[in-house]
């Protein structure tokens, strides 16, 4: 059983003892703390909620709705939705905040409360700590019977979100329709199974091959969109001779593509391709996190613009984007943040921009991918144990590689001439992530294994 309280929200496994997992008591406690924080800081008694399709979603939703009503808060419930849809709904509803019930890419036994501010953006680290402090000191003032909040179901935001995307200047529906793309979609049996096909039809895509698009929460494979989990859609793309495959995670904020030959476009290159298109038409700065590919920097600088790295975490990327007035940004896990739409990772916006770009180039997926600098990232992890001194471990690794440039704004990133390695504690799982990148897969893997060996020797 696991319960993790972090910048990414309250995340845990279902079942077990209160305080050790995401039990009903924990859901109520943290929801009440967040609701009280919203009232205290905004004097606004309206909150938007939405959920992905995981099995525990209806139970968690009922607990959240009832708790917020008990605080006198009116709840706008989008039901089955996506993370970016809830994000755009918060300001449209003039709400004080929003809660997304999703554990993103985590397996089905997980769920989470992702917390938004009144702008529909993730709350800051400082704000998150304030919510956690209120949860630890539960002196909540619940409403009397005549002042209970209301609960309103609103299923209009699928259409509203899609229309907002169609209205974006850089989304060209006519050219996408003319391209007559044939597209396979893997939505891992979550809410993307509703939203992605609906968006594709609105964009003029006539031929869609759905795979795992029934939003029943029974994930047919590991929901993290990594190549080893995507063999079935790769086969479907080849079988149907589709132009591309589209894969989203359960809450539709991560996006990756499959090439026409069944190979992976690479989730790192989702942002690279979309950024390339955006800065061609709206020159400006870009941002990604420390664990993302160098290819974004290369593409940005070749266009005469400035690239900046941020600490891992969507809120950190957003803050850096605002500080540098970036026109596009995101994370190498396939997360696209396009400020012209909103400051949140949005796979639906990413799909529309990418298809416009692909149609305008007239290239195949493999040809488009080959047009970008070739880098390969090796993603590894080490499971944490309670007695592990993470800070001391990173300090010793830092000393081992003292001769090389290092960044310590988020864990430890070591820069080599044509490669890098980044070690950081995960915000969402009890692990240390070890990402390395080089110009060949073999070199990236070798660098990661070298560092893992150094860690083993230290431990």
N, C-alpha and C positions, 0 to 999 in steps of 0.2 A: 504494500500500500504506500502511496506517495502523495504528498501535498507540497506544492512549490508556490511560494509567494514571491513575485518578482515584478520587474518593470513590464513584463508581458502579461500580467494579471494574476489571477488565482487559478492554478491548474493542478489537477490531481486525478487519481484513479477513483473509480466508483466502488463503494463498499468499504467495509472495515470499521475502524474505531474513529470517532470524532477527533479531529485534530491531527490525525495521521493519514487522512485521505479526504476526498471531496464528498463528504457525507451530507445528508440533508441539513444537519445542524451547522456544518461549515458553510454551506450555500446560504442559509438564512443569515448567519452572522456577518459574512462578508458583503452580502447584498444590502443588509441593513446599514452597515458602515458606509458603503458607497452612497446609498440613498441619502443618508444623513449628511454626508460630505457635500453632495450636490445641493441640497437645500441650504446648507450653511454658507456655501461659497457662491451660489448663483441666485438664491431666493426664487428658484424656479422649480415647480413641482410637476414637471413632465419629463419622462425618460422613455427613450425608444429602446426596444429589445428585438432581437432576431436570433435565429439559431441555425446550425447546420443540421444534417439529417441523422446524426449519430443516435443510437438506440436510447441513451439516457436523456436525450434532449427534451422530450415532453415532460418528464419528471422534474428536471432542473428548471424548465420554464415555469411550471406551476409554482414551484417554490419561490422563484424570483418575483413573479407577478404578485403573488400573495403578500410577500414581504414588502414590496414597494407600495402596494395599496395600503398596507398596514401603517406605513409612514405618511399616508395622505398624498401619495404621488400618483398622478395619472399616467398609466402605462399605454404607450402605442406599441402594439405587438405586431411585428411584420411576419411572424410565423417562420416557416422555412425560408431562409434568406441567405445572404452572403455577408461576409465581413464588410466589403466596400459598400454594399447597399445600405447597411445600417449606418455606416459613416456618412453617406450623403443625406440620409434621412434625418439625422439629428438636427443640422441647421435648417433644413427645409421645414421641419416641424417646430422650429424655434424651441427645442427642448433644452433642458439643463445638462443632458448627458445621454449616454447610451451604453448598453451592455450587450455584447455578442457572446452567445453561448456556444463555444466551439473550442476544441483543443487542437485546431488547425491540422497539422500533419500527424499528430499522435494517433496510435491505434485506438480501436473502438472502446477499450476500457477506460479511456481518459475523457475528461470534459474540462471546461474552464469558463471563467468569467473574464472576458476582455473588456476593459473599462475605458470609456471615451469621455472627453470633455464636451463643452457646449458647442465647440467647433466641429465635432465629429472626428477629432483626432485623439490618439491614445494619450492618457494622462501622463504627466511627467513623473520622473523618479521621485521628486519631492512630494508631488501630489499623491503618488502611490503610497509613500511612507505615511502620509497623513491618514489615508484610508486604513492602512494596516494598524496604525496606532488607535484609531477609533474602534476597530474590531477587537483590539486587545482590552479596551475599556468600554464595554458595551452599555453606555448610559443613554440609550436611544429613547427619544420621546415619540411614542407611537400615537396615532390619531384616535380620537374618540369615534364612536360609531357613525355619527352624522358627517364626519370629515374624512372618511375613508376614500382612497383614490379610486379612479375608474380604470377599466380595462377595455381597450378598443383594439379589435383586430383590423389590420389594414393590409390588404394584399395588392395594393396599387403600385408598390415600389419596384416591382419587376419592370413594369412598363415605364415608370418614371426614370429609373436608372438607365435603361436602354435608350430612352429618348435623349437624356443628357449626353450620352455617348455619341449618338447620331448628330447632335448639335455641335460637337467639337469641330473646330476649323480644319484640323489635320486628318479627320476621318472622312474618307471619300467613298460613299456608298456606291456611286455609279461605277467607279473603276473596279471595285470589288465584285460587283454584279457582272461586269463585262468579262472578268477573269474566269468566271464559271468554275470556281474552285470546288473540288470534291474533298470533303473534310471528315476525318474520323475523330470522334470525341470520347475520351475516357474521363468520367466524372466521379469515379470511385463510389458510386451509389450514394452520392450526397447531393446537396442543393445545386451544385453545378450542373447536374443532369436536367434541371429545369431551366436555369439561367443561360447556360452556354448555347444550347440549340436555339433558344428564343432569340438571343443576340445574333447568331449566325443568320437566321432567317430574316431578321430585320436588316442585316447588312447585305442581303441579296444572295446569300449562299443557298443554292437549291438542293445540292446533294450532300446529305449528312449521314454518316454511318455511326450511330450511337453504340457505345460500349460501356456497360455499367453506368447507365444514366437513370436508373430507378432509385429515387431518393428514399431508400429504406434503412440506411445506416449499416447495412451488412457489407463492410468493406471487403471486396473480393481479393485484394492484395494489400500489402503495406501501403498506407495512403500517402506516404512521402514520395513525391514524384521523381524518384531516382531511376536511372537506366535499368538497374537490375529488377525493378518492379514493373517495368513497362513492356515486357516481351509480348503480351497479348495484343496491345494496340499496335506495336510495331508489325506484327504478323497481319493484323487487319488492314493496315495501310497498304502493305504489299499485295495482299489478297484482292483488295478492292481497287488497286491502282489509284489510290487517292493521292492528291497533291501534297497533303500534309496531315499530321495528326495533332490534336490539341489535348493537353492533359492539365487538369487543375486539381488542387488539393480539396479537402472536404469543405473549407469555407471560402474557396475561390479567391484567395489573395496571392497564390503562387501559380505560375504559368510556365509550362515548357512545351516544346514542339518536337514532333517526330518528322524526319525527312521522308521524301517520297520513296526512298529505297529501304525504309525501316530503320535507318540509323538515327541516332539522337542529334538534334540540332544543338543540344547542350543548354541546360537551364541557366548557366552563366551567360550564355549568349542571347537569351531572351532580352535582357536589358540592353545589351550592346547593340542589337539590331534596332530596337525601338528608339534608343538614344540617337543612333546614326540618322534615322529618319527625321526625328524631331529637330536636331540641331542643323540639319541641312536646310530646313524651312524656317526655323526660329532659332538662330544662333544664340548660344548661351552656355552657361556652366553646367557641369554634371557632378553628381555625388553618388558614391556607393560605399558599402562598409569595407572594413579592413580585410574581410575574408573573400572579397569578390575579385574577379579576374582583372588583370592588367589591361585587357583588351579595351575596356571602357576608357581608361586613361589614354591609350593609344589613339582611339577613334576621336576622342574629344580634342586632344592636342593637335591631331592632324587637321582638324577643322579650325584651328586657331583659338580654341576656347580653353577654359581652365577646369581641370578635374581636382576634386578634393575627396579624401577618405574620411569616413566617420566611424565611430565605435559601432559595434554590432547592435542591432535593435532598431526597429522601425522609428521609434521616437527620436533616436540619436541621428538617424539619417535625415529625418524631416527637419530637425533643428539646424543641421548643417546646410541643408538645402535652402532654408530660409535665410541663414546667415550669408550665403554666397549668391543668393538670388538665382538658384539653379533652375533651368527650364525642364529638366528631367533628372530622375534619380531612382534609387531603389537598392535592391540587394541581389546578390548573385544566386539566390535560391529561386529566381524567377519572379521576384517581386518588382512590379513597375509602379513608381510613384510619379504621377503627372500632374503638377500643380494647376494646370489649366482646367483640370477636372476637380481634383481635391487632393489633399495631402494624406493619402493612404495607399497602401499597396492594392492594386486593382487589376485582377486578371482579365476582367471584361474590357476595360479600357485598353489593356495591353493587346488583347486579341484584335480589336478594331484598328489600332495603330499599326500593328504588325501586318495584318492582311492588306491594309492600304499600301504599306511600304513594299510588300512582296508583289502586289499587283502592279505598282508603278515601275518596279525594276524589270518586270517581265522575266525574272530568273526563276529557276527551280529552287527548292529549299537547299539542296546540296550546293548549288552554285552560289547562293546568297551566303551560306555558312562559310564557304571557301574564300569569300571576299574579305573576311575579317582575320586579324592577326591570330595565328594558331597558338593557343595556350591550353594546358591541361591541368586540371585541379584534382588532387588526390584528397579525399575526405576520410579521415579516420577519427577514432575516439577511444578514450580510456575510461572505464567505469570507475567512479570515485568510491572510496571506502571512507568510513567515518573518521579514521585516524590519519587520513592523508593531509599533509600540510601543503596546500596548493600554492600559497604565496611563496613559501620557502622553495618549493620545487621550481617555480618559474624563475626565481632569483638565481638559482644554481644554473639553469639552462641559459639564462641571460649572461652569466659569467663565462660559460663554455664558448659562447659565440660573441664575446665582447668585441672582437675585431670588426664586426659587421654592423651596419646601421640598424637601429631598432626603434620601434614605436611601442609605447606602453600605455596608450590611452584606453586600451581594452585588452587585457591580458598581455601577450608579448608577440609582436610581429618582427621577424628578422628578415632583412632584405639582402639578397645576394645579387650578383650582377645580372643574371637572367632568370632568377627564381626567387621565391619567398616562402616562408612558413609562418603560420599564425596559430598560437596556442591560446585557448581561452576556456574559461568555465562556462558551460551552457546555462542560459537563463531558464530553460524549460525542462531539462533532464539532468539527473545526477551524473554528469560525465564531463570530461575535458575534451573539447573538440580540437583536432589537429588538422589544419588545412595547409596544403602545400601546393605550389604552382610552378610549372616549368614549361619549356617549349616542346617537351615530349612527355607522354604519359609515364614512360619508364623513369625519367629523371624525377618527375613529381613524386612517384611512388617511392623511389630510392631515398629522396630527401625526407619524406615522412617517416620511413622506416629507420633512417639514421637518427632522427630526433626521438622516435619511440624507443630505440635502443639506448640512447643517452638517458632517457627518463627511467628506463628499467634499471640501468646501472646505478642511478642516483637513489632509487627506491630500495 
